[in-house]
Amino acid sequence: MKRLGPVLAQLPCVNIRRLDFTENNGYMDVRPSQLQVLQALERIPTLRHLQIKLALDKTNVCQQWMRVLESLPHLVSLSLSSELIEVEVIQKILQLCIGYERLELVISSEDVDDQEYQDTRVATERMPEMRLRELSFDSDNTYSEKNSYGEGGLETLGIDDHVGNRIVQSIAQYHHQSLRRLNFLSFGILHSTLSGLMTQLPNLRTLEARLDAVLEDDINSIPIDNDWVCVGLRSLQLEVNTRCFRGGMDSSEWKRSIDKRGLDYVFSKTVKMKSLQGLSIGCRQRELYLMKAGYLTQLGGLKQLEAFGIVSIRSKMSGRNEALWMANNWPKLVQVYSSREASEIVERTLLEERPLVEIVYW
């Protein structure tokens, strides 16, 4: 690894399109020879895809990295990991990457005061037209909460950090017409955050998110009559957290709970998404898809559904009736994603009724 720079310097640079400095499933740390690596990258103008980890807190490395970005006119996809980056540097990277199609930033940035934030936000909002279509952001402080993610055009956005109201406002303001896919699975979001996204992104096609346990003030703040506007939604994956209850879905304790109100809200909006082809609303504390006390029969209108995910912690969903209902109500069903704990009876019945359905374990 220490000799990576000299090795690159000897490589023929004609027609190299992709360089991934990866090791197993993580990043290869090129810091022992990073200046040599960066100097070598300047000699590869045909490069289109790059994945790399750098120490951009070092001034000379940071300056060299900026020169690299300016010297790669055909680069369209970048995965960059670094630590202790000043916010101004992050903004500079974003500005230099506005012509890319895909950008993944895994960073640890320094805290900034309000004036620094205002200065850098203005710089971002004055960026020329952004062609970036896919952005993945992993930060360990409030930078991603304050960033506007450029002015319009994003189609895919993934944030490995807290997603709050400021992010929702930025997304709605700058990317409400272009966004097609959101991934917020790493950190839980509030129900009001979910509502804010789904009522302001009309062209959203895929949402993957984790919902925190519902809070009373939060659920009360949601205008229940506001429908989700993403009527063309194709795929919905939600991981829902609830509090633990002794009773089941038919117990009086559960029926009075704020957690039930949260799930009622989610399913009341989901059933109106008639274009859904993939659906997985999982909750490891509750059995959601029982015929009598669960939400299964509410989903009968989703006639385009092709893939359905079951997450179960017990075998209460063991009835043949549930499986028969799925087979009879979802004519296009071809895949069922199931946890190992889900009932074998359900799987066996589905295969009897619909032999072409594929059972996939997760």
C-alpha positions in Angstrom: 0.0 0.0 0.0 2.8 2.4 0.7 4.1 1.8 -2.8 0.7 2.5 -4.4 1.7 6.0 -5.7 4.8 4.8 -7.6 2.8 1.9 -9.0 0.2 4.2 -10.4 2.9 6.5 -11.8 4.1 3.6 -13.9 0.7 2.5 -15.2 -0.4 3.5 -18.7 -3.1 6.1 -18.3 -4.8 5.8 -21.7 -8.4 4.7 -21.5 -8.6 4.1 -17.8 -12.2 4.6 -16.8 -12.6 3.3 -13.3 -10.4 3.2 -10.2 -11.7 1.8 -6.9 -9.2 2.0 -4.0 -11.2 -0.5 -2.0 -10.2 -3.4 0.2 -12.9 -6.0 1.0 -16.0 -4.0 1.7 -14.3 -0.9 2.9 -12.0 1.8 1.7 -8.3 1.3 1.2 -6.4 3.9 3.1 -4.1 5.5 0.6 -2.8 8.2 3.1 0.8 6.8 3.2 1.3 7.7 -0.4 -1.7 10.0 -1.0 0.2 12.9 -2.7 1.7 10.5 -5.2 -1.6 8.9 -5.8 -3.3 12.2 -6.4 -0.5 13.4 -8.7 -0.9 10.2 -10.7 -4.7 10.7 -10.9 -4.1 14.0 -12.6 -2.6 12.1 -15.5 -5.8 10.1 -16.1 -8.2 12.5 -17.9 -10.3 9.6 -19.1 -11.3 8.6 -15.6 -15.1 8.3 -15.1 -15.5 6.5 -11.7 -13.4 7.0 -8.6 -13.7 5.6 -5.1 -11.0 6.8 -2.6 -10.3 7.7 1.0 -8.1 10.7 1.8 -6.9 12.9 4.7 -8.3 16.2 3.5 -7.5 17.8 6.8 -3.9 18.1 5.5 -3.5 21.3 3.5 -1.2 20.0 0.9 -3.4 16.9 0.3 -6.6 19.1 0.1 -5.0 21.5 -2.4 -3.8 18.6 -4.5 -7.2 17.0 -4.4 -8.9 20.2 -5.7 -6.4 20.1 -8.6 -7.4 16.5 -9.3 -11.1 17.3 -9.4 -10.4 20.2 -11.9 -8.3 17.9 -14.1 -10.8 15.1 -14.6 -13.3 16.4 -17.1 -15.0 13.1 -17.7 -15.5 12.1 -14.0 -19.2 11.3 -13.4 -19.1 9.2 -10.2 -17.2 9.8 -7.0 -17.1 8.1 -3.6 -15.0 10.1 -1.2 -14.2 9.3 2.4 -12.4 11.7 4.7 -12.2 13.0 8.2 -12.1 16.5 9.8 -13.0 18.5 6.7 -13.8 22.1 7.2 -17.2 23.1 5.9 -15.7 25.4 3.3 -13.9 22.5 1.8 -17.1 20.4 1.6 -18.7 23.3 -0.2 -15.8 23.6 -2.6 -16.0 19.8 -3.4 -19.8 20.2 -4.0 -19.2 23.0 -6.4 -16.5 21.1 -8.3 -18.8 18.1 -8.5 -21.9 19.8 -9.9 -21.5 18.1 -13.3 -21.4 14.6 -11.8 -24.2 12.0 -11.9 -23.3 10.3 -8.6 -21.6 11.6 -5.5 -21.1 9.8 -2.2 -19.5 11.7 0.7 -18.5 9.9 3.9 -17.1 12.7 6.0 -16.5 14.0 9.5 -16.7 17.8 9.4 -15.9 20.4 12.0 -18.6 22.3 13.8 -19.4 25.7 12.4 -20.9 28.8 13.8 -24.0 30.5 12.4 -22.0 33.0 10.3 -19.8 30.3 8.7 -23.0 28.4 7.9 -24.7 31.4 6.3 -21.6 32.1 4.2 -21.3 28.6 2.9 -25.0 28.2 2.4 -25.0 31.3 0.1 -22.1 29.8 -1.8 -24.1 26.6 -2.3 -27.3 28.3 -3.4 -25.4 30.3 -6.0 -24.0 27.2 -7.6 -24.8 27.0 -11.3 -27.2 24.4 -12.6 -26.5 21.1 -11.0 -26.5 17.9 -13.1 -25.9 15.7 -10.0 -28.5 13.0 -10.0 -27.5 10.8 -7.1 -26.1 12.0 -3.7 -25.3 9.9 -0.7 -24.2 11.8 2.4 -22.8 10.4 5.6 -21.8 13.0 8.2 -21.4 12.8 12.0 -22.6 16.3 12.9 -25.1 18.9 11.9 -23.6 19.8 8.5 -26.1 17.6 6.5 -28.9 19.2 8.5 -27.8 22.6 7.3 -26.9 21.8 3.7 -29.3 22.6 0.9 -27.8 19.9 -1.4 -27.6 22.3 -4.3 -30.3 23.9 -6.4 -32.5 21.3 -8.0 -32.0 18.2 -10.2 -31.3 15.5 -7.6 -33.0 12.2 -8.4 -31.5 10.0 -5.7 -30.6 11.1 -2.2 -29.3 9.0 0.7 -28.4 10.4 4.1 -26.7 8.4 6.7 -27.4 10.9 9.4 -30.3 12.5 11.3 -33.0 13.8 8.9 -35.0 16.6 10.4 -37.3 19.5 9.3 -34.5 21.5 7.8 -33.5 18.8 5.5 -37.2 18.2 4.5 -37.5 21.9 3.8 -34.4 22.0 1.6 -35.5 18.9 -0.3 -38.9 20.3 -0.9 -37.6 23.7 -1.9 -34.8 22.6 -4.3 -35.6 19.0 -5.5 -39.4 18.5 -5.1 -39.9 17.9 -8.9 -36.8 15.8 -9.6 -36.4 13.4 -6.6 -37.2 9.8 -7.5 -35.6 7.9 -4.7 -34.8 8.5 -1.0 -32.9 6.3 1.4 -33.0 7.1 5.1 -32.6 3.7 6.6 -29.6 4.4 8.8 -31.2 6.8 11.2 -34.8 6.9 12.3 -37.1 9.7 11.2 -40.2 11.1 12.8 -43.7 10.5 11.5 -44.0 14.2 10.8 -40.8 14.0 8.7 -42.3 11.2 6.7 -45.4 13.2 6.2 -43.4 16.3 5.1 -41.6 14.2 2.5 -44.6 12.4 1.1 -46.8 15.4 0.9 -44.2 17.5 -1.0 -42.5 15.1 -3.5 -45.0 14.4 -6.3 -42.5 12.4 -8.4 -41.1 10.1 -5.7 -40.9 6.5 -6.9 -38.9 4.8 -4.1 -38.7 5.5 -0.4 -36.6 3.4 2.1 -36.7 4.7 5.7 -36.7 3.8 9.3 -39.5 5.3 11.5 -38.8 6.1 15.2 -41.3 5.1 17.8 -44.1 7.7 17.5 -44.3 10.7 19.8 -47.6 12.2 20.8 -46.7 15.8 20.0 -45.2 14.7 16.7 -48.2 12.6 15.5 -50.6 15.4 16.7 -48.7 17.9 14.5 -49.5 16.0 11.3 -52.5 17.2 9.2 -54.2 13.9 8.9 -56.3 15.1 5.9 -53.1 15.9 3.8 -52.7 13.1 1.4 -49.4 11.8 0.1 -48.9 13.4 -3.3 -46.5 10.8 -4.7 -49.3 8.8 -6.3 -46.8 7.1 -8.7 -44.8 5.6 -5.8 -43.5 2.2 -6.9 -41.6 0.9 -3.9 -42.0 1.6 -0.2 -39.8 0.1 2.5 -40.4 1.2 6.1 -38.9 -0.2 9.3 -41.2 0.8 12.1 -40.2 0.9 15.8 -42.9 0.6 18.5 -42.8 0.3 22.2 -43.2 -3.1 23.8 -46.7 -4.2 24.9 -47.7 -7.3 26.7 -50.9 -7.8 24.7 -51.3 -8.5 21.0 -52.8 -6.4 18.2 -56.3 -7.0 19.6 -55.5 -6.0 23.2 -57.1 -2.9 24.7 -53.7 -1.7 25.7 -52.5 -1.7 22.1 -55.8 -0.2 20.8 -55.4 2.8 23.1 -51.7 3.3 22.4 -50.0 6.2 20.5 -48.0 3.6 18.6 -51.2 2.3 17.0 -52.1 5.8 15.9 -48.7 6.0 14.2 -49.2 2.7 12.3 -52.8 3.7 11.5 -51.5 6.8 9.8 -48.9 5.0 7.8 -51.3 2.3 6.5 -54.1 4.8 5.9 -51.8 6.6 3.4 -50.1 3.5 2.0 -53.4 2.0 0.8 -53.9 4.9 -1.5 -50.6 4.3 -3.3 -52.3 2.2 -6.1 -49.1 2.1 -8.2 -47.1 0.3 -5.6 -45.1 -2.7 -7.0 -43.0 -3.4 -3.9 -44.1 -3.1 -0.3 -42.4 -3.9 3.0 -43.6 -2.3 6.2 -41.8 -4.2 9.0 -42.2 -4.0 12.7 -40.3 -6.5 14.9 -42.4 -5.6 17.9 -45.8 -6.2 16.3 -47.5 -8.7 14.0 -48.9 -6.3 11.4 -50.5 -8.7 8.9 -53.0 -10.8 10.8 -56.4 -11.1 9.2 -58.5 -9.9 12.1 -56.4 -7.5 14.1 -53.7 -6.5 11.6 -53.5 -4.4 8.5 -53.4 -7.0 5.8 -57.0 -6.7 4.5 -56.6 -3.0 4.1 -54.1 -3.6 1.3 -56.5 -5.3 -1.0 -56.5 -2.3 -3.4 -52.8 -2.6 -4.3 -53.4 -4.7 -7.4 -50.1 -3.8 -9.0 -48.1 -5.3 -6.1 -45.4 -7.7 -7.3 -43.1 -8.0 -4.2 -44.2 -8.1 -0.5 -42.0 -8.2 2.5 -43.0 -9.9 5.8 -41.1 -9.2 9.0 -42.2 -11.3 11.9 -40.9 -12.2 15.4 -43.3 -15.0 16.2 -45.4 -17.5 14.3 -48.8 -15.9 15.0 -49.1 -15.2 11.3 -49.6 -18.9 10.9 -53.1 -19.0 9.4 -53.8 -20.4 6.0 -56.3 -17.6 5.6 -53.6 -14.9 5.4 -51.8 -16.7 2.7 -55.0 -17.4 0.7 -55.9 -13.7 1.0 -52.6 -12.7 -0.5 -52.9 -15.2 -3.3 -56.4 -14.0 -4.2 -56.0 -10.3 -3.8 -52.6 -9.6 -5.4 -52.8 -11.1 -8.9 -49.3 -9.8 -9.9 -47.4 -11.1 -6.8 -44.2 -12.9 -7.8 -41.9 -12.5 -4.8 -42.4 -12.6 -1.0 -39.4 -11.5 1.1 -39.7 -13.3 4.4 -37.7 -13.4 7.6 -36.9 -16.9 8.9 -39.3 -16.5 11.8 -42.3 -16.1 9.5 -44.7 -19.1 9.4 -43.9 -22.0 7.2 -47.7 -22.5 6.7 -48.0 -19.1 5.0 -45.1 -19.9 2.6 -46.4 -23.4 1.9 -49.9 -22.2 1.2 -48.6 -19.4 -1.1 -46.7 -21.9 -3.2 -49.7 -24.2 -3.4 -51.9 -21.4 -4.7 -49.3 -19.5 -6.7 -46.5 -21.9 -7.6 -44.6 -19.3 -9.5 -44.2 -17.1 -6.4 -40.6 -16.9 -5.2 -39.9 -16.9 -1.5 -36.7 -15.0 -0.7 -35.3 -15.0 2.8 -33.7 -11.9 4.3 
